[in-house]
């Protein structure tokens, strides 16, 4: 995979140049400890003026970074939901 990046110097929405770093985004599933994963990252920033959140630099071809097939990103057990998952909430609601 050949990554090409485009640095964003102003917010695509409001055109300010003031951003706050929120974190990093890997090109694959990050899991609980992303700092231990190997992959290509891009910074995720938030515009201090309008609040838009976007990658910076942004991959030239967005599918290079975000076009991961769901079966490669999500583990099947992620979708297993315990049948008692909402019991605490239901109990609380019934008390109200």
URQUI-V827696 format. One record per residue. SS is DSSP state (h for helix, s for strand, l for the rest). OMEGA is omega in degrees with one decimal (none if undefined). NEAR is the number of other C-alpha atoms within 8 Angstrom. Layout:
ss->(SS	SS)
omega->(OMEGA	OMEGA)
near->(NEAR	NEAR)
This chain:
ss->(l	l	l	l	s	s	l	l	l	l	l	l	l	l	l	l	l	l	s	s	s	s	s	s	s	s	l	l	l	l	l	l	l	h	h	h	l	l	l	l	s	s	s	s	s	s	s	l	l	l	l	l	s	s	s	l	l	s	s	l	l	h	h	h	h	h	l	l	l	h	h	h	h	l	l	h	h	h	h	l	l	l	l	l	l	l	h	h	h	h	h	h	h	h	h	l)
omega->(-178.3	-178.5	170.9	-177.0	174.6	179.7	179.3	-178.3	176.2	-179.5	179.1	-177.0	-172.7	173.4	174.6	179.5	-178.5	-178.5	173.6	179.5	177.3	-178.2	-179.2	177.2	176.8	177.8	175.2	-178.4	-176.4	-180.0	-175.6	-177.2	-175.4	-179.8	178.5	-177.8	175.8	179.1	179.1	-177.5	170.0	179.0	173.4	-176.1	176.2	178.6	-179.8	-178.6	-173.6	177.7	179.0	177.7	-177.2	176.7	176.5	5.1	179.7	175.8	-179.6	174.6	-173.5	179.2	175.0	-174.8	-173.9	-176.9	180.0	178.1	-177.4	-178.3	175.7	-175.2	-177.1	173.3	-176.9	-177.9	176.4	-175.5	175.7	-178.6	176.8	-177.5	178.8	-174.1	-175.0	-176.3	-179.5	179.5	179.2	177.3	179.5	179.2	178.7	178.7	179.5	none)
near->(3	3	7	7	8	9	7	8	5	8	12	5	6	7	7	8	8	9	8	8	8	8	7	8	9	12	11	8	8	9	5	4	7	8	4	5	7	4	7	6	8	11	12	13	13	12	14	8	7	7	7	8	8	8	9	11	10	12	11	8	7	9	7	10	10	7	7	10	6	6	7	9	9	8	8	7	5	7	6	6	6	5	5	5	7	7	7	7	7	8	8	8	7	6	5	4)
